[in-house]
Amino acid sequence: MDARKLVVEPSGAVPVAALLAAGDEFRGARIGVILSGGNVDLATACARFSAGEATRLQLSVLPPEVAADDPFARFGDLLERARATDLPEPNAFTLATVGADGRPSARVVLLRGFDTRGFVFYTNLESRKSRELAANPYAALCFYWLPLDVQVRIEGAIQQVSDAEADSYFASRPRGSQIGAWASLQSTMLQSRADLEERVAEIEARFADQEVPRPPFWSGLRVVPERMEFWYGQPSRLHHRDVYTRKGDGWTLHHLYP
Ligand SMILES: Cc1cc2nc3c(=O)[nH]c(=O)nc-3n(C[C@H](O)[C@H](O)[C@H](O)COP(=O)(O)O)c2cc1C
């Protein structure tokens, strides 16, 4: 079936509804949506289409024609698009690390900030991931936003954020999360849930009636990208891959076979 293009006008009038109504005409087709503005509920559109057995339709975001020389702008644009859907946790990504033993491990964490310096997440500095990153300070990140059918892969070196930056972020967290950061001996053996609850009670008592300071063993890590890949799902598995590699102060862009 041919790929078709649906252009969503900046007016906010979303022809996805018309597409839904079109039913048979689009059955089995994969639709590339060029987002040119407006508030498009792609998640709902996808859900509606996949609900019917016979009507299997996926929406995908085509590569933007703008910001081609700025991977950070491109990332920011996509994250905004993901946030505009009702996808839970659009900031979630898989973080892969490799420890001293050369074996990879991966887990999901949340992106808490990004700019041209890199991509920041927060964690316990004594956790398994942090120990692996101390031994081998390189990480790979992978985002996948299902409603957009877009994957972003980022690879680079790790730097700890400044104490001031970590303090400021920690202070913005809900008190329960602050207590939790102190209470969790992340990635170490827990004998029983009661032990964790006991630690929470101890920490609550220690900081009763005062602000909870940032634990010295908890901070942010910034991944300074050397490579960023943008993958856009396309019809017939002929996906579109744009890879940026750092070159001096700028980036070079090339494409990969899917
Ligand atoms: C949606 C989601 C978000 C998470 N966000 C974080 C996070 O921001 N920081 C963190 O340390 N762990 C986060 N976790 C927990 C990690 O996946 C992981 O269990 C924990 O960090 C311990 O990993 P490690 O033993 O490899 O260090 C999150 C888990 C999920 C499922």
The ligand as an ORCA input file, in Angstrom:
! r2SCAN-3c Opt
* xyz 0 1
  C       9.908      5.045     34.299
  C      11.111      4.863     35.194
  C      11.838      5.975     35.557
  C      12.965      5.832     36.371
  N      13.719      6.934     36.647
  C      14.855      6.796     37.359
  C      15.733      7.915     37.549
  O      15.499      9.029     37.043
  N      16.868      7.710     38.293
  C      17.177      6.487     38.831
  O      18.216      6.372     39.494
  N      16.381      5.417     38.645
  C      15.234      5.528     37.916
  N      14.439      4.443     37.699
  C      14.845      3.144     38.267
  C      15.928      2.510     37.383
  O      15.321      1.900     36.259
  C      16.757      1.449     38.122
  O      15.914      0.455     38.664
  C      17.586      2.038     39.270
  O      18.154      3.282     38.898
  C      18.709      1.077     39.661
  O      19.476      0.772     38.545
  P      20.996      0.227     38.674
  O      20.954     -0.860     39.711
  O      21.376     -0.263     37.328
  O      21.854      1.390     39.119
  C      13.331      4.554     36.876
  C      12.582      3.443     36.483
  C      11.507      3.597     35.647
  C      10.751      2.361     35.217
*
